[in-house]
Amino acid sequence: MKKINLLLILLFKVFLLLHYNSISAQDTISISIDKAEELFLKKNLFLLAAQCNVDKQNALVIQSKAYPNPVFSANFNMYDPENDIYFHTDKTGQKDFMFEQLIILGGKRKASIDIAKTNKELAEAEFTDILRNLKFQLNKSFYNIYQYQNNVRKFNQQLLLLDTLINAYEIQAAKGNISLKDVIRLKSVYLKINNERAEGIQLLNEENKNIQLLIQEQGIIVPIVNNETVESYTKLFSLDEIETNALSKRPDLLMNNKMIQMAELNYKLQKRTNIPDAVFNVSTDQRGGAFKNQINAGISLPLPLWNYNRGNIKAAKSDVNYNGFMLEERKKEIKAEVLEAYQNMERSIKEYKKSKQLYNANFEMVFKSVNENFAKNNISIIEFVDFIEAYNDALKELERIKSQISINAAQINYVSGTKLY
């Protein structure tokens, strides 16, 4: 048994020095959250597509300012039956020309330009909202990966230790030196930890896939998180400050405001549609009029006798009311989101500060002491296994708390529409 004890002590020392290295270096991308956001802004295809829509709306603003082109028309004699002449267009023949220009009246052109500008502002708000949502997803995936990788690394260390213990105990059980139930107990713990490891790897792979799509990089993402960054999340902003930022800077709320503006502009445009547009024309006629080579001028106006555009006006007014109600509903939803995020952040800060008090140097000292005492047969296999399970649960909880406070900080930025953290 002394040989086994010496082997166990050596294994525990190696165990404390092991580092998670189950993925090859050439397949990994070590990255900080700031670098991840930088790659995300440069490469994300959703953002690039949304930017195309902004560019499109900018082009439509330019187009809305363009005035209708004039119309030029010309008529030539094709056949003169009196003189039996084809294309009789000389001094004794006939030809006429006309120049027409549509004049938009009633402020409809200005209203159309305003609608195009508001559409551009709406596209910009949509772009910002897409950016906000994807950036929050990036932060969630980043810190979840950080948590899952740390958990899997600890699982690997514990499984390596347990595998060695099981092999050693099976040999001793076969010799009758120890009870077979101790071997079964170790195998049970091994299977439990291995199951948790498998679940962690599945979650890790899912989040890695998400972040790869967001930053358009292939390979295993290895987050770089320093303690200073996590410590900066312990500051709790006031609920009023977060809510004020949200109601003034949230792009989705701005989108609701722009929808109201669009509805109001469309309502004005529909009312002005009743004002007819005029068509002015200037023409010259060689011999077809009352006089030779006469010059004419004219104007044409549609008469609004049967169609007063009442249906479109009424529909546009209803659209204004609808968007007004939706804006008020959105404000209530945002206030509820802010309160939830604030409460989550407040709880996470308390959990994080408490975990720092609990997890100190004594924590590792006890772990080392238990290992050494088990190797010296000073504690039983049951006590050792129970401690390993409790220690494992504690480490997982600590990683969850660190990850959760980081994600909740990102959620505060998300609901406020401002980078507070």
Summary of the structure (lengths in Angstrom):
residues: 421
radius of gyration: 38.1
end to end distance: 55.6
largest distance: 133.2
contacts: 1200
relative contact order: 0.13
helix: 70%
strand: 10%
